[in-house]
Amino acid sequence: MKKIDWMMVLILMLFMGMSALLVRSATHSNPMYPNFDIKTLIFYGIGFGVIIIATLVDYRLILKIWYVWYAIGLILLVLVFFLAGETNGARSWFNLGLFSFQPAEMMKLFLIIAIAGVLGRRQGDPLRLRSDVMVVAVVVFVPFLLVMIQPDLGNAIIYIFIVLGMLWIGNVRYTYVMIGLTVVVGGLLLFVTLFNTYNTEIRDYLKEHKKVHWYDRINTYIHPELASADDRRQSEYAKIAIGSGGLAGDGYMQGESKNRKFIPYTYSDSIFVVIGEEFGFQGAAVLLLLYFLFIYRMILIAYQCYDLRGSFIIIGIASMMVFQIFENIGMMIGLMPITGITLPFISYGGTSLLLNMMSIGLVFSIRAHQEKYQLES
């Protein structure tokens, strides 16, 4: 326990306080969300317990059966289609009574462990295209496809950024990087071209299958001038609310303007709006600084690892969090399309918070067991 990074623990405690206060501000006037701030503190309490347990477990024991975790994740993603109810046009959640559980969130960590298990076989040697890169591509494609079908575009994109970060530190050849970039850019250009060419047909098909919210989100991002007022409302009012905060914000519990009435999930996906409106640029800058220090400490631990597999896991977790931060804030200020991605450690949500705390526990486990790995190797 002495080897826990206490700077990261301190930052987590700051996140806990910020999250509870912001969730309270976002929900205090709405009886539909009772005691969400208290529930946030309870989730954090459970999360710190998860960190302690994960730290005590040797991460190498988890890596030895990486294929088991991966299989469990896939089974849960398949069961979603049969056992989960439909929420906001998607089948993503298991309703377990006292709480809801989202397998796509847990699959992030399972995927990181699986990719680390595959890349660890090379021990830092340059990755081979067929036996390494292509295997990782298959490992990530299966859950990516299952999550896209739900549909859950946000988590599916996170899987891609996880694998990109881990392949990069896994010593992928620059030739493969260029091939990958060419494929990705070509795929995006093809998608935009087909979306523009068959815009009406795509809209009618998705509307018939009750998945029109996909079309609305993509169309609003690509063609904001053509989107309806209802489709543009969340993005436009989010920017207005954040901008109205100015330098110092309107003050805590003082920012519930008329703009926020048109922004859904201000306690969850859209919580950055509360930060910008009530604490302004200064509050947002403090939050980003804390994120920077937090990710920086993770990268330091990865750099000091004797076991490359530990470094792979940490970089996978860091890639996951960096993209979530960028996407969540970016979609609130108009830089990224709106997806259902939470702001790590700040947004309300038990599954996402416990996943993040479990991930940090795994980081601490890697740091705590490095000397044992060095002695045994």
C-alpha positions in Angstrom: 0.0 0.0 0.0 3.0 2.3 0.5 3.6 2.1 -3.3 0.3 3.7 -4.1 0.7 7.0 -6.0 -0.8 9.3 -3.3 -0.7 12.3 -5.7 -3.2 10.4 -7.8 -5.3 9.6 -4.8 -5.4 13.2 -3.8 -6.6 14.2 -7.3 -9.2 11.5 -7.1 -10.5 13.0 -3.9 -10.7 16.4 -5.5 -12.6 14.8 -8.4 -15.0 13.3 -5.9 -15.7 16.6 -4.3 -16.1 18.4 -7.6 -18.4 15.6 -9.0 -20.7 15.7 -6.0 -21.0 19.5 -6.0 -21.6 19.7 -9.8 -24.1 16.8 -9.8 -26.0 18.6 -6.9 -26.1 21.8 -8.9 -27.3 20.1 -12.0 -30.1 18.1 -10.2 -31.2 20.2 -7.1 -34.2 21.7 -8.8 -35.4 18.5 -10.5 -37.3 16.0 -8.4 -36.7 13.3 -11.0 -33.1 13.0 -9.8 -33.2 12.7 -6.0 -30.0 12.5 -4.0 -27.8 12.0 -7.1 -25.0 13.9 -5.3 -25.2 11.4 -2.3 -25.2 8.5 -4.7 -22.1 9.9 -6.3 -20.3 9.9 -3.0 -21.5 6.3 -2.4 -20.2 5.2 -5.8 -16.9 6.9 -5.0 -16.7 5.1 -1.6 -17.2 1.8 -3.4 -14.7 2.8 -6.0 -12.0 3.5 -3.4 -12.6 0.0 -2.0 -12.3 -1.4 -5.5 -8.9 0.5 -5.9 -7.6 -1.1 -2.7 -8.6 -4.6 -3.8 -7.2 -4.2 -7.3 -3.9 -2.9 -5.9 -3.5 -5.9 -3.7 -4.0 -8.3 -6.6 -0.9 -9.0 -8.7 -1.8 -7.7 -12.2 0.2 -10.6 -13.7 -2.5 -13.0 -12.5 -5.1 -11.0 -14.4 -2.9 -11.0 -17.5 -2.4 -14.7 -17.5 -6.1 -15.3 -18.3 -6.6 -12.3 -20.5 -8.6 -14.4 -23.0 -11.0 -15.3 -20.2 -11.8 -11.6 -19.5 -12.1 -11.0 -23.2 -14.5 -13.8 -23.6 -16.6 -12.7 -20.6 -16.8 -9.2 -22.1 -18.0 -10.6 -25.5 -20.6 -12.8 -23.8 -22.0 -9.8 -21.9 -22.1 -7.8 -25.1 -24.1 -10.5 -26.8 -26.5 -11.0 -23.8 -27.4 -7.3 -24.1 -29.4 -8.0 -27.2 -31.5 -10.6 -25.4 -31.8 -9.3 -21.8 -31.4 -5.6 -21.9 -34.2 -3.1 -22.3 -34.2 -0.3 -24.8 -33.1 3.1 -23.6 -32.9 6.2 -25.9 -33.1 3.9 -28.9 -30.2 1.6 -27.8 -29.9 -1.7 -26.0 -26.9 -1.1 -23.8 -27.9 -1.5 -20.2 -28.8 -4.4 -17.8 -31.3 -3.2 -15.3 -30.3 -5.0 -12.0 -32.8 -3.3 -9.8 -30.7 -1.2 -7.5 -28.4 -0.1 -10.3 -27.9 -0.4 -14.0 -24.9 -2.1 -15.6 -23.4 -1.3 -19.1 -21.2 -4.1 -20.5 -19.7 -1.8 -23.2 -18.1 0.2 -20.4 -16.5 -2.9 -18.8 -15.4 -4.1 -22.2 -13.0 -1.2 -22.3 -10.9 -2.6 -19.5 -11.2 -6.2 -20.7 -10.0 -5.0 -24.2 -7.0 -3.2 -22.7 -6.0 -6.4 -20.8 -6.5 -8.6 -23.9 -4.4 -6.3 -26.2 -1.7 -6.1 -23.5 -1.6 -9.9 -23.4 -1.2 -10.1 -27.2 1.4 -7.4 -27.5 3.3 -8.7 -24.5 4.5 -11.7 -26.5 6.8 -9.5 -28.5 8.7 -8.1 -25.5 9.2 -4.8 -27.2 10.3 -6.1 -30.6 8.7 -4.4 -33.7 5.2 -5.7 -34.2 4.6 -8.0 -37.2 1.7 -7.3 -39.5 0.0 -10.7 -39.6 0.7 -12.3 -36.3 0.5 -9.1 -34.2 -1.2 -6.1 -35.8 -3.9 -8.2 -37.6 -4.6 -10.2 -34.4 -5.1 -7.0 -32.4 -7.3 -5.7 -35.2 -9.5 -8.8 -34.9 -9.6 -8.6 -31.1 -10.9 -5.0 -31.2 -13.2 -5.4 -34.3 -15.5 -8.0 -32.7 -16.5 -5.9 -29.6 -16.5 -2.8 -31.8 -19.0 -4.3 -34.1 -21.2 -5.6 -31.3 -21.3 -2.2 -29.6 -22.0 -0.4 -32.9 -25.0 -2.6 -33.4 -26.5 -1.7 -30.0 -26.0 1.2 -31.1 -23.4 2.9 -28.9 -21.2 5.1 -31.1 -19.3 6.7 -28.2 -17.9 3.6 -26.6 -17.2 2.0 -30.0 -15.0 5.0 -31.0 -13.2 4.7 -27.6 -12.2 1.1 -28.5 -10.4 2.4 -31.6 -8.4 5.0 -29.7 -7.5 2.5 -27.1 -6.0 0.2 -29.7 -4.2 3.1 -31.5 -2.5 4.2 -28.3 -1.4 0.6 -27.4 -0.2 -0.2 -30.9 1.9 3.0 -30.9 3.7 2.2 -27.6 3.9 -1.5 -28.7 6.5 -0.5 -31.3 4.4 -0.7 -34.4 6.3 0.0 -37.6 5.9 3.5 -39.3 4.9 1.7 -42.5 1.9 0.1 -40.7 1.0 3.5 -39.2 0.9 5.1 -42.7 -1.2 2.2 -44.0 -3.6 2.5 -41.0 -3.9 6.3 -41.4 -4.6 5.8 -45.2 -7.3 3.3 -44.5 -8.9 5.5 -41.7 -8.8 8.7 -43.7 -10.1 6.9 -46.8 -12.8 5.2 -44.8 -13.9 8.6 -43.3 -14.0 10.2 -46.8 -16.0 7.3 -48.2 -18.4 7.4 -45.3 -19.0 11.2 -45.7 -19.4 10.8 -49.5 -21.9 8.0 -49.1 -23.7 9.8 -46.3 -24.1 12.9 -48.5 -25.1 10.9 -51.6 -27.6 8.7 -49.9 -28.7 11.1 -47.2 -32.4 10.7 -47.7 -32.2 6.9 -48.0 -30.1 6.6 -44.9 -32.6 8.8 -42.9 -35.6 6.8 -44.1 -34.0 3.4 -43.3 -32.9 4.5 -39.8 -36.3 6.1 -39.1 -38.0 2.8 -40.1 -35.8 0.9 -37.7 -36.2 3.5 -34.9 -32.5 4.4 -35.0 -33.0 7.9 -36.4 -31.0 9.5 -33.6 -27.9 8.2 -35.3 -28.7 10.2 -38.4 -29.6 13.3 -36.4 -26.3 13.4 -34.6 -24.2 12.8 -37.7 -26.2 15.1 -39.9 -26.0 17.8 -37.2 -22.3 17.6 -37.1 -21.6 17.3 -40.9 -24.4 19.7 -42.0 -25.3 22.0 -39.1 -26.9 24.5 -41.4 -29.3 21.9 -42.7 -30.2 20.3 -39.4 -33.5 21.1 -37.7 -33.7 23.5 -34.8 -34.4 20.5 -32.4 -31.3 18.7 -33.7 -29.1 21.7 -33.2 -30.5 22.8 -29.9 -28.3 20.8 -27.6 -25.1 21.8 -29.2 -26.0 25.5 -29.6 -27.4 26.0 -26.1 -24.4 24.2 -24.6 -22.1 26.6 -26.3 -24.2 29.6 -25.2 -24.4 28.3 -21.6 -20.6 27.7 -21.4 -19.8 31.1 -23.1 -22.1 32.9 -20.7 -19.9 31.8 -17.8 -17.1 34.2 -19.0 -13.9 34.2 -17.0 -15.1 33.4 -13.5 -18.6 32.0 -14.0 -22.0 32.9 -12.5 -21.2 31.2 -9.2 -22.0 27.9 -7.7 -25.8 27.0 -7.9 -26.3 30.3 -9.8 -25.9 29.1 -13.3 -29.2 27.4 -14.1 -30.1 29.7 -16.9 -32.8 29.1 -19.5 -30.2 27.7 -21.8 -29.7 24.6 -19.6 -33.4 23.7 -19.9 -32.7 22.6 -23.4 -29.6 20.6 -22.6 -30.3 16.9 -21.5 -28.2 15.0 -19.0 -26.4 18.0 -17.4 -25.6 15.8 -14.5 -24.0 13.2 -16.7 -22.8 13.6 -20.4 -23.3 17.3 -20.4 -21.9 18.2 -17.0 -19.1 20.3 -18.5 -21.9 22.9 -19.2 -22.4 23.3 -15.5 -18.7 23.8 -15.0 -18.4 26.4 -17.8 -21.6 28.3 -16.7 -21.0 28.4 -13.0 -17.2 28.5 -12.8 -16.2 29.9 -16.1 -12.9 29.6 -17.9 -11.1 29.5 -14.6 -13.0 26.5 -13.3 -12.6 24.7 -16.6 -8.9 25.4 -16.6 -8.5 24.0 -13.1 -10.3 20.8 -14.1 -8.1 20.4 -17.2 -5.0 21.0 -15.1 -6.1 18.2 -12.7 -6.6 15.9 -15.7 -3.2 16.7 -17.0 -1.5 16.0 -13.7 -3.5 12.8 -13.3 -2.5 11.5 -16.8 1.0 12.7 -16.3 1.4 10.6 -13.2 0.0 7.5 -15.0 2.6 8.0 -17.8 5.4 8.3 -15.3 4.3 4.9 -13.8 4.2 3.4 -17.3 7.7 4.8 -18.0 9.1 3.2 -14.8 7.7 -0.2 -15.5 10.1 -3.2 -15.9 7.3 -5.2 -17.4 6.3 -3.9 -20.8 2.8 -5.5 -20.4 2.2 -3.2 -17.5 3.2 -0.2 -19.6 0.8 -1.4 -22.3 -2.1 -1.6 -19.9 -1.4 1.9 -18.4 -1.1 3.5 -21.8 -4.3 1.8 -22.9 -6.1 3.3 -19.8 -4.5 6.7 -20.4 -5.6 6.6 -24.1 -9.2 5.7 -23.0 -9.4 8.6 -20.6 -7.7 11.2 -22.8 -10.1 10.5 -25.6 -13.1 10.6 -23.3 -12.0 14.0 -21.9 -11.4 15.4 -25.4 -14.6 14.0 -26.8 -16.9 15.0 -23.9 -15.6 18.6 -23.7 -15.3 18.9 -27.5 -18.9 17.9 -28.1 -20.0 20.6 -25.6 -18.1 23.4 -27.4 -18.9 22.2 -31.0 -15.6 20.6 -31.9 -16.8 17.0 -31.9 -20.2 15.3 -32.7 -22.4 14.6 -29.7 -22.1 11.1 -28.4 -23.0 9.4 -25.1 -19.6 9.7 -23.5 -19.2 10.7 -19.9 -16.6 13.1 -18.4 -14.3 10.7 -16.4 -14.6 11.0 -12.6 -17.0 14.0 -12.9 -20.1 12.8 -14.6 -22.8 11.0 -12.6 -22.8 7.2 -13.4 -22.0 4.2 -11.4 -20.7 1.9 -14.2 -18.4 4.4 -15.7 -17.0 5.6 -12.4 -16.4 2.1 -11.0 -14.7 1.1 -14.3 -12.4 4.2 -14.0 -11.6 3.4 -10.4 -11.0 -0.2 -11.2 -8.6 0.9 -14.0 -6.7 3.1 -11.5 -6.5 0.2 -9.1 -4.9 -1.8 -11.9 -2.4 1.0 -12.5 -1.5 1.0 -8.8 -1.2 -2.8 -8.9 1.3 -2.5 -11.7 3.3 0.0 -9.7 3.1 -2.0 -6.5 4.3 -5.3 -8.0 7.2 -4.1 -10.2 10.0 -5.0 -7.8 8.5 -8.6 -7.5 8.5 -8.8 -11.3 12.1 -7.6 -11.5 13.3 -10.1 -8.9 11.5 -13.0 -10.6 12.8 -12.1 -14.1 
